[in-house]
Every structure is written in C-alpha cells, then in structure tokens.
Amino acid sequence: MKILLLGGTGLIGTALARKLCQKGHTCSIPSRQSLLSKKATQGIRYIEFSFDSIPKLLSNHDIVINLIGENIMGLNLTKKKKQRLVSSRVSIAEHISSCLRKMKQPTKLWINASAIGFYDEYSRDVVDENSAAGTGFMSALCKAWEQPLQETDESPAKARLTRKVRLRIALVLSQEAGIFPKFVAAYKLGLGSLLGDGLQGFSWIHIDDLVAAILFIIETEAISGAVNLSSPQPLEQRVFSKTLAKLLNRPHILRIPNFLPRLLLGEMSSLLLQGVYVIPRKLTKHGFQYAYPRLIPALQNLLARRSLSKLSKAPIS
Ligand SMILES: NC(=O)c1ccc[n+]([C@@H]2O[C@H](COP(=O)([O-])OP(=O)(O)OC[C@H]3O[C@@H](n4cnc5c(N)ncnc54)[C@H](OP(=O)(O)O)[C@@H]3O)[C@@H](O)[C@H]2O)c1
C-alpha cells in the first residue's frame, strides 16, 4: 500500500518506514530538513514538508500515519515552548481532519500519534484505553492532539469511511535515539538511581514491538480509536532502574535530586518522576504477540545492539 508517513524522519518513523518497506509498502515522507541529506532508498521517497501539499498527498495515498511533534526532550517548559509542543502536534492533526472531510473518497486509514501522558500522571492504579484523562499539561496536550480524530461534525456515514487510530505511546526504548541512550550514558557514569520515590509506574515499549504493533493495527481492520502502545508489563521505576544498573554492571544509588533528571531530560523527566502503569488492553484483546513483553530480555537486546553498532563503527587497525 502507499503510505503517507508524516514525522517519518524521527526515531519511530525511521524504524517504521524501514519495516513498512520490507513488507512491500511504499512510504512518502515529508520533511522540513534539507532533502539533500535525505537520499531516497528502496520504497522510500522524501519530499518537502508543507501544509499546502497535504490535500494532494492524502488523495494519492491509501494510509496516512502522522507522528509529527516537536521533540519534548531537553525543553524547559516556558509558556512559549509549551505552545510549540502543542501547536506542532495539534495544527497538523486538525489540518488532516479538515482535508479528509473535504475529500469525496477519504483516505481509508488515519493513524495518529499520542502518548500515555494522556492519563492521570499521579495515578498509581493500572490504566487502560478506557481510563480517564489526567489534569496536567501533558494530559491537556494529548487531549487536544487526539481531538481532531474524534470530531463528530461529519455525517456518521462519512466518518466511517476513514478508520481512525490514536496511538497512546509509552516510553520507546531504542538503541538508536530517544531516552534509552541517555539512560545508558547516565548509568555508565554511575548515576543510575531511583527517581522520586521509585514507586511510580514505568511504562515502556521496545522499538521492534512498537513498529510491529503499528503494522498489526494496519492489518487488523477491527481496531480503531485509542490504542495503548506499551509492553504488557509496566513496572515500578525502581525496578527498571535497578535492572538497568545491574545489566550494565554499575552501582545503583538510592536517590538523586530531582533537578538532575530535569537538567538531562527536560519536561520528559516529569513522565519519569510521575509515571503511570499502562496496560495495552486493546492490542492484547486482538491477539498481538510481543517479541519483548519482559524488561530484562528487552534491555539485553538493546544493549547488545549498541555494542554491535559501536564495534561496526570502530576503525580497523
Ligand atoms: N519516542 C517516544 O518515547 C515517544 C513516546 C510517546 C509519544 N511519542 C510521540 O510520537 C511521535 C514520534 O516520536 P519520535 O520519538 O519519533 O519523535 P522525533 O524523533 O522527535 O521525530 C519527530 C518528527 O516530527 C517532525 N516534526 C517535528 N516538529 C515538526 C513541525 N513543527 N512541523 C513538521 N514536522 C515536525 C520531524 O520531522 P523533520 O524534522 O524531518 O521535519 C520528525 O520526523 C511524536 O509526536 C512524539 O511526541 C514519542
């Protein structure tokens, strides 16, 4: 199928595009980056990003997957930066929604990113897709982000033409980018530690499972609405922390001041200091099989990949 992959140059999009192409799909990836640095590969075409081009692109593709969002890491949450986090996500989702409503034959499937930040960040209960939204900034952001996929001002018949899926994504663990390499760097310096009291939820997903779950959603027509993309075993943050320190053979200190993760991770740190216990009820119900449902094999795999990629970059003497 022909897939329009917005946000396809990021951590998730890059891995997803690779897999989609392996499965015989083709991807068009709009980007704001210089296209000179983005060489087309088998099945992937990079194009210049612009809002104006979206209607035509939608009409030329079977599926739209939108992962666009300004990176949350390292940002101190000034009012202006909060606005950028929200507007980079909401404006494109609203635009897609408005374009689809104007099309005679709307795109069959629209998959849009959201995050587990949707749920009440202070909750220590297990949450699933039916749980209520929280009240903090991240919840408000996710609600606004998901809203364009829930608009009801179209006729029910037309609304049914596009299957819409909102991906509530947990912390993605990948050896290539995102939060995991930062964790490894900090733990190697001996800074592995409880964050807060360590009893808050740590909901995570291995990058391979995240990508496989998106392919599963494409193939499973019965899935629509909100879908949690997280491993089936959310943990206490202290369990994650002790496990990673042990696998890296490094000390685990009892507590570091909260300002340190804030310095390192910016707003992302609030997701770690006040995490939730998310379970992927919908994926499980539809029979999705995880390659890495448990933390230790997931971390071992990612650490082995990191070592391999370092070896392959080392000069041959
Ligand atoms: N990684 C995680 O742990 C995680 C967890 C929960 C939710 N999510 C969400 O999932 C989505 C993808 O995550 P990711 O980790 O792959 O993000 P990422 O690596 O930061 O990539 C973000 C993508 O969005 C595009 N982008 C950013 N700001 C834009 C703007 N103002 N206008 C147009 N394009 C813009 C970038 O494209 P160009 O720079 O090429 O234009 C890039 O392709 C994000 O929305 C993120 O919030 C991620």
The ligand as an ORCA input file, in Angstrom:
! r2SCAN-3c Opt
* xyz 0 1
  N       9.781      8.440     21.452
  C       8.950      8.287     22.475
  O       9.337      7.718     23.548
  C       7.521      8.769     22.383
  C       6.641      8.461     23.433
  C       5.329      8.918     23.342
  C       4.902      9.651     22.226
  N       5.779      9.931     21.226
  C       5.313     10.748     20.097
  O       5.458     10.039     18.876
  C       5.812     10.964     17.814
  C       7.094     10.490     17.146
  O       8.084     10.352     18.154
  P       9.645     10.301     17.806
  O      10.334      9.883     19.068
  O       9.870      9.575     16.540
  O       9.910     11.858     17.572
  P      11.203     12.585     16.923
  O      12.328     11.625     16.774
  O      11.448     13.834     17.712
  O      10.693     12.980     15.447
  C       9.739     13.976     15.281
  C       9.305     14.070     13.827
  O       8.363     15.148     13.713
  C       8.777     16.054     12.706
  N       8.485     17.418     13.223
  C       8.796     17.902     14.456
  N       8.318     19.162     14.594
  C       7.690     19.455     13.422
  C       6.989     20.592     12.942
  N       6.848     21.705     13.699
  N       6.464     20.565     11.691
  C       6.625     19.470     10.908
  N       7.285     18.352     11.303
  C       7.802     18.352     12.543
  C      10.250     15.803     12.441
  O      10.440     15.934     11.033
  P      11.557     16.847     10.277
  O      12.475     17.387     11.330
  O      12.229     15.899      9.303
  O      10.760     17.869      9.564
  C      10.416     14.331     12.847
  O      10.195     13.497     11.724
  C       5.984     12.338     18.462
  O       4.836     13.097     18.216
  C       6.138     12.018     19.949
  O       5.641     13.035     20.802
  C       7.085      9.504     21.249
*
